[in-house]
């Protein structure tokens, strides 16, 4: 599994060809690794790319033009090998194209490019989704990076909090136990507040799933030290926050263009909430950044 590195005077970044997955984010002065290192005791991934769906489908199936197709949770992008098609001093470009295998489960001719660009202490991750076929292509795409919590060698998960860039009044959209599908129920989380203290109790009902937020940034912080992880995600309509289970020493911050399906049977892909669409020859672009300090 090939890993390619980007670095400057401040930060060193590693990306795997498998899934075009970010696998290391080190601040060089302290040699501190900010990205979760995929310990299989808890969760064996670092930062998978969710494509061409986000979350689960009912019965792992969707309908399109009279056909039934099957896709696993979060699609297949994270489990395919991407080609490294561009590399400069501060940029890596990975590409995945539709194949005979992908067309069996997802009937669209796509090209997905993932661009990593490093500047100072900030890594930009840009997605370019191009439709190379006829008609309209439907897809979702999302980020799933996991960060060490605690960031330093000392402290506890509960010492940390998330700071939203604006005060928020938000309810979580609950996922059905056992299926991972949206149940239709909600539960209040924030009431005109910018700070969300971390607590494993939040994740007893799976991920926190938010819609209709105002913030374009969230920062993982602790009052006991100055280190932080800041994520900027302007334009993203959904945000997930997740850890695997009680005691897991990491937190995922997940801006999404898509969301899990709703409880019930398989539906037309065009009816699934959060689906994006591009016409023939068109390209969808989105980007988010991670800044470490």
Order of alpha helices (4+ residues) and beta strands (2+ residues): beta-beta-beta-beta-beta-beta-beta-beta-beta-alpha-beta-beta-beta-beta-beta-beta-beta-beta-beta-beta-beta-beta-beta
